[in-house]
Amino acid sequence: MNKSMSRIIVAIIAFVLLYICIVLVGNIIQIADAADRIHLGAGHPVFWVLITVFLISATSPFYLYFKLPKALIPPSEDSGLMFDKYLIQLRKRLSLNTRLNGVPLESKEEIQSAIALLSKESDKVIRETATAVFVSTSIMQSGRLDGLITLFTQARMVWRVACVYQQRPSPRQMFYLYSNVGANALLAESIEEIDLSEIVAPLFVSSITSSIPGMSLIMNSVANGTANAFLTLRVGSITKQYCEALSTPSRSLVRRSATLSAIAIVGDIVKENGSRIVNGSWGMVKGAVDSTVQGAKNVAGKVGDTSVSGAKSVGNTISSTINGVKNIAGKITSK
């Protein structure tokens, strides 16, 4: 994260904290005034007691945070004194990882081999998360809910990937990781530059299929799920690159590599799970169409039965009228 963005984030956080402090102090003054009205002279002690409690509560999180060990940040160079010091710290951290029990960590090459083992574990976490995002956001038809689900799932995925590499990452380490992952994701090129239709298209074998009523809705659902899965894979790849880097990675290279990796994997996820979603969604659409057609048939049948019954009733009325006329005419003739 560059200095200008860091300054902007710090300024925003400072402004928010200042606003909260002003609001809380104003409330404390109101409470002190109320105490002074209840008992004359009680306002000053109440005010200073509440201010003391507020200051202790406000400064304790910062004290506990900065008391924690600093984040293990890779050096800018891959050689030299700083790099050797970083390798010692990294070796100590990896030795505490239960996933690397019995794995040698003496040389740089052995450390890289151990990180490669952890990389496979993180790939499983990222793929599982992207698959869950694809399925859930393809089924749901709520943009805001999809966005919340994707955001929460991606944040949890970053934590899980960090735990693969660091076992129990500290809050300062997670702040470093979240800030860099978020900055790279927000500064990424627009997703509109990626043609997701090429990934979704194999699920719909012909243009005739897309003309079936309800099929366009299914296509949009799958495309939405594909986009969310792509973004999740991209965030996961960025996280993994920062966790396993032995030197400070280039942001442009990280974004480019994450995009290529996400494109390579998202197609497999769509192929593996897309047909199941299409079949399930098509079953729902087909069931709705069948029920509508059956309802129309039932209505038509009831209308037809009513019409036939009405015609029979009218015919019976006419027949009885004719018979009555015949009887009257017969009586007149007999007289």
TAPENOR-V320897 format. One record per residue. N is the residue number from 1. PHI is phi in whole degrees, -180 to 180 (999 if undefined). PSI is psi in degrees with one decimal (* if undefined). Layout:
N_PHI_PSI ; N_PHI_PSI
This chain:
1_999_125.8 ; 2_-75_170.4 ; 3_-67_-39.1 ; 4_-63_-43.3 ; 5_-68_-37.5 ; 6_-61_-41.9 ; 7_-65_-39.0 ; 8_-64_-45.2 ; 9_-63_-43.3 ; 10_-63_-40.8 ; 11_-65_-41.0 ; 12_-65_-44.9 ; 13_-62_-41.9 ; 14_-64_-40.7 ; 15_-64_-43.7 ; 16_-64_-44.5 ; 17_-64_-39.1 ; 18_-64_-41.3 ; 19_-63_-43.2 ; 20_-64_-41.9 ; 21_-63_-42.5 ; 22_-62_-43.4 ; 23_-64_-44.3 ; 24_-67_-41.1 ; 25_-64_-39.2 ; 26_-61_-41.0 ; 27_-66_-38.9 ; 28_-64_-39.6 ; 29_-63_-40.4 ; 30_-64_-40.3 ; 31_-65_-40.7 ; 32_-65_-40.5 ; 33_-63_-41.6 ; 34_-64_-40.0 ; 35_-65_-36.5 ; 36_-68_-32.8 ; 37_-74_-34.3 ; 38_-69_-45.0 ; 39_-140_115.3 ; 40_-60_126.6 ; 41_96_-6.8 ; 42_-84_-10.6 ; 43_-65_-43.8 ; 44_-65_-48.9 ; 45_-61_-42.2 ; 46_-62_-41.6 ; 47_-61_-49.1 ; 48_-72_-31.9 ; 49_-65_-45.8 ; 50_-67_-38.2 ; 51_-63_-40.9 ; 52_-64_-45.1 ; 53_-62_-40.9 ; 54_-63_-44.8 ; 55_-65_-41.3 ; 56_-64_-43.7 ; 57_-66_-34.9 ; 58_-77_-35.0 ; 59_-90_-19.1 ; 60_-60_-47.0 ; 61_-59_-39.4 ; 62_-67_-39.6 ; 63_-63_-45.8 ; 64_-66_-36.3 ; 65_-67_-49.2 ; 66_-75_-13.7 ; 67_-76_-20.2 ; 68_-70_158.8 ; 69_-61_147.8 ; 70_-67_155.0 ; 71_-65_141.8 ; 72_-83_97.2 ; 73_-103_128.6 ; 74_-63_145.1 ; 75_-73_165.1 ; 76_-74_-23.5 ; 77_-109_151.9 ; 78_-100_24.4 ; 79_-161_165.6 ; 80_105_-176.0 ; 81_-66_-43.4 ; 82_-65_-37.6 ; 83_-69_-40.9 ; 84_-64_-39.1 ; 85_-65_-38.7 ; 86_-66_-39.9 ; 87_-63_-37.4 ; 88_-64_-45.0 ; 89_-65_-40.4 ; 90_-67_-39.7 ; 91_-62_-39.7 ; 92_-65_-40.3 ; 93_-69_-43.4 ; 94_-67_-29.5 ; 95_-68_-20.4 ; 96_-88_-5.0 ; 97_-82_120.1 ; 98_-66_-20.8 ; 99_-73_-12.6 ; 100_-115_25.8 ; 101_-63_125.4 ; 102_85_-2.4 ; 103_-88_126.4 ; 104_-67_142.5 ; 105_-136_31.6 ; 106_-80_-51.8 ; 107_-97_171.4 ; 108_-63_-40.0 ; 109_-65_-38.7 ; 110_-68_-35.7 ; 111_-65_-41.3 ; 112_-64_-37.6 ; 113_-66_-39.6 ; 114_-65_-40.2 ; 115_-65_-34.5 ; 116_-63_-36.6 ; 117_-64_-43.1 ; 118_-67_-30.8 ; 119_-62_-37.5 ; 120_-65_-38.8 ; 121_-65_-42.3 ; 122_-67_-33.4 ; 123_-60_-38.8 ; 124_-64_-43.8 ; 125_-63_-44.3 ; 126_-66_-43.3 ; 127_-66_-42.6 ; 128_-62_-42.4 ; 129_-66_-44.6 ; 130_-64_-38.0 ; 131_-64_-43.8 ; 132_-63_-40.4 ; 133_-65_-41.7 ; 134_-61_-47.8 ; 135_-68_-47.0 ; 136_-67_-43.8 ; 137_-79_-17.1 ; 138_-77_-34.2 ; 139_-78_-44.4 ; 140_-75_145.9 ; 141_-119_50.3 ; 142_-134_113.1 ; 143_-62_-45.9 ; 144_-66_-42.9 ; 145_-65_-40.5 ; 146_-60_-42.4 ; 147_-64_-42.1 ; 148_-66_-42.7 ; 149_-62_-46.0 ; 150_-64_-44.1 ; 151_-63_-47.6 ; 152_-64_-42.2 ; 153_-66_-39.6 ; 154_-67_-40.5 ; 155_-63_-40.8 ; 156_-68_-35.4 ; 157_-65_-41.0 ; 158_-59_-41.9 ; 159_-64_-44.0 ; 160_-65_-40.7 ; 161_-66_-41.0 ; 162_-63_-36.4 ; 163_-68_-29.8 ; 164_-63_-40.5 ; 165_-88_-32.8 ; 166_-119_1.7 ; 167_66_-64.6 ; 168_-135_82.6 ; 169_-66_142.1 ; 170_-79_161.2 ; 171_-59_-35.8 ; 172_-68_-36.4 ; 173_-66_-40.9 ; 174_-69_-35.1 ; 175_-63_-43.6 ; 176_-61_-42.1 ; 177_-71_-47.9 ; 178_-62_-39.4 ; 179_-65_-42.5 ; 180_-72_-40.8 ; 181_-65_-43.9 ; 182_-64_-41.6 ; 183_-64_-42.3 ; 184_-68_-36.3 ; 185_-71_-40.8 ; 186_-72_-31.6 ; 187_-88_7.3 ; 188_-74_160.8 ; 189_-65_156.7 ; 190_-64_144.2 ; 191_-69_-17.5 ; 192_-64_-19.4 ; 193_-74_-15.1 ; 194_-95_124.2 ; 195_-85_92.8 ; 196_-75_-14.7 ; 197_-64_-28.6 ; 198_-68_-25.8 ; 199_-83_-38.3 ; 200_-80_-29.5 ; 201_-55_-40.2 ; 202_-60_-20.0 ; 203_-75_-20.4 ; 204_-118_101.0 ; 205_-73_-20.1 ; 206_-149_163.0 ; 207_-71_-21.2 ; 208_-66_-37.1 ; 209_-62_-41.0 ; 210_-69_-17.8 ; 211_-84_-7.3 ; 212_-70_135.7 ; 213_-56_131.3 ; 214_91_-17.3 ; 215_-71_-32.6 ; 216_-64_-35.1 ; 217_-65_-40.5 ; 218_-65_-41.6 ; 219_-62_-42.3 ; 220_-65_-37.5 ; 221_-64_-45.8 ; 222_-66_-39.0 ; 223_-65_-39.1 ; 224_-65_-43.8 ; 225_-63_-37.7 ; 226_-64_-42.6 ; 227_-63_-43.1 ; 228_-67_-38.5 ; 229_-65_-39.3 ; 230_-61_-45.9 ; 231_-64_-38.2 ; 232_-65_-44.2 ; 233_-61_-37.5 ; 234_-67_-45.4 ; 235_-63_-40.5 ; 236_-63_-40.8 ; 237_-66_-40.3 ; 238_-62_-43.5 ; 239_-60_-45.7 ; 240_-63_-40.5 ; 241_-65_-36.2 ; 242_-75_-31.5 ; 243_-73_-34.0 ; 244_-103_8.5 ; 245_-76_134.7 ; 246_-91_-14.0 ; 247_-141_162.3 ; 248_-59_118.2 ; 249_-76_152.1 ; 250_-76_130.4 ; 251_-64_-39.7 ; 252_-66_-40.9 ; 253_-68_-36.2 ; 254_-63_-45.8 ; 255_-65_-43.8 ; 256_-65_-44.3 ; 257_-65_-38.7 ; 258_-65_-39.3 ; 259_-65_-46.0 ; 260_-64_-40.9 ; 261_-65_-40.8 ; 262_-66_-39.9 ; 263_-64_-38.8 ; 264_-68_-31.9 ; 265_-94_-34.1 ; 266_-63_-31.6 ; 267_-62_-41.3 ; 268_-66_-38.6 ; 269_-65_-40.7 ; 270_-66_-41.4 ; 271_-66_-39.3 ; 272_-72_-35.0 ; 273_-116_-14.6 ; 274_-66_-42.8 ; 275_-63_-35.8 ; 276_-65_-40.7 ; 277_-68_-41.7 ; 278_-62_-46.0 ; 279_-63_-43.6 ; 280_-66_-43.5 ; 281_-67_-38.9 ; 282_-66_-34.7 ; 283_-63_-39.7 ; 284_-67_-43.9 ; 285_-65_-43.9 ; 286_-64_-40.6 ; 287_-63_-40.1 ; 288_-65_-40.7 ; 289_-65_-43.7 ; 290_-62_-41.9 ; 291_-66_-36.3 ; 292_-66_-44.6 ; 293_-63_-42.4 ; 294_-65_-38.5 ; 295_-63_-41.1 ; 296_-64_-40.1 ; 297_-63_-42.2 ; 298_-64_-42.6 ; 299_-63_-43.9 ; 300_-63_-39.5 ; 301_-64_-42.7 ; 302_-65_-41.2 ; 303_-63_-42.0 ; 304_-65_-43.4 ; 305_-63_-40.1 ; 306_-65_-40.7 ; 307_-65_-43.2 ; 308_-64_-43.7 ; 309_-63_-39.8 ; 310_-64_-41.1 ; 311_-65_-40.5 ; 312_-64_-40.5 ; 313_-64_-43.1 ; 314_-63_-42.4 ; 315_-63_-41.5 ; 316_-65_-39.4 ; 317_-63_-44.7 ; 318_-64_-42.1 ; 319_-63_-43.3 ; 320_-66_-34.5 ; 321_-66_-43.8 ; 322_-63_-42.9 ; 323_-62_-39.5 ; 324_-63_-40.7 ; 325_-64_-41.9 ; 326_-62_-40.6 ; 327_-65_-42.3 ; 328_-63_-42.8 ; 329_-64_-37.7 ; 330_-64_-41.0 ; 331_-65_-40.9 ; 332_-64_-40.5 ; 333_-68_-38.4 ; 334_-68_-29.0 ; 335_-73_*
